[in-house]
């Protein structure tokens, strides 16, 4: 990753491999649909603990 | 009595809970939030006998309002470009009027909007938790480089860094993504002062935890689950998504239970998901609370948890009831039954595309 002008939190972010992304997405179909954080390719969402609507002021 | 859920019907917690409550004969309606569409429209008539209509559903005395995850207010996209900013602010203000008014009506809000708005702030959480007798790690929230460096200069301590909000970065045209996660950092690894001003961050004493706890608060009822991760990862969330975590019901220490109930009383929250770290001495360290955090996933990891049934029992509890939720949980079907129907496509799938995602950025 190019570190120029990137925030510290991005530098410490966890890189999910393609396999991991696929694994989470595959699990979405049946099992782990409700986990605290997951990547949803279709929705492009981090459907985490923090409500989307609460991000704003 | 009916349950009004402020969330899209296909929200991943709303859908199974609505299904379970309806199977048990309860009335449940959803309102996805204020928008220009017919289902999203709302009216508040104040003439002495105030009437609030949410998408065609009247809010009546005795109703339970679960403010799960309403979508952000959505103005009509056809409004003139010259009026867009005004319309957007008007939608937002009207939504706030509705949300705050709800807690003044003779209904039960899970949670009160005012409490939720205050308690989503991590600084407020940590301070109140400490005041309620819960053990909290030393924490700095800052964008001031000198203060950050000073915090890292503490002797005999390790420090983690985390963001205030979750975020995902996706590379343009690629599948790989990066997700915000708690990570350990040393003073030597700190970037230049300039970088520390790019975004504020949370710097926190690293809790020497043996394992994590996800606790679910429902009124006066507390359920704690130990989360053990084979990889001993600092942040268990992504590993939970990948199925690498085990969840097991554990007793809550009496002093922690007392502290959490006091926290709930003072904050005004009656429901939430709390995270703790447990160290080698068995001390529970409060890390954070998400007042509408995900909790049904625990049923997937530990079928005996039956949190779906407990939540249904909680939201339909008779006023003033002191009965344990377990006494009524058998009235409701389980998440496993819902998942079976989901697998056989006998219920609608959860989730749907959203208009925008404030937690996603594309990067080169």
Interface residues (C-beta under 8 A of the other chain):
Chain A: X1 X2 X3 X5 X6 X7 X8 X9 X10 X11 X12 X13 X14 X15 X16 X17 X18 X20 X21 X22 X23 X24 X27 X30 X31 X32 X33 X34 X35 X36 X37 X38 X39 X40 X41 X42 X43 X44 X45 X46 X47 X48 X49 X50 X51 X52 X53 X54 X55 X56
Chain B: X12 X13 X33 X69 X70 X71 X72 X92 X116 X117 X120 X161 X162 X163 X165 X166 X167 X168 X169 X170 X175 X176 X177 X178 X179 X180 X181 X183 X185 X191 X195 X196 X198 X199 X201 X235 X237 X238 X240 X241 X242 X243 X273 X290 X292 X293 X294 X296 X297 X299 X300 X339 X342 X343 X350 X351 X352 X353 X354 X357 X358 X359 X360 X364
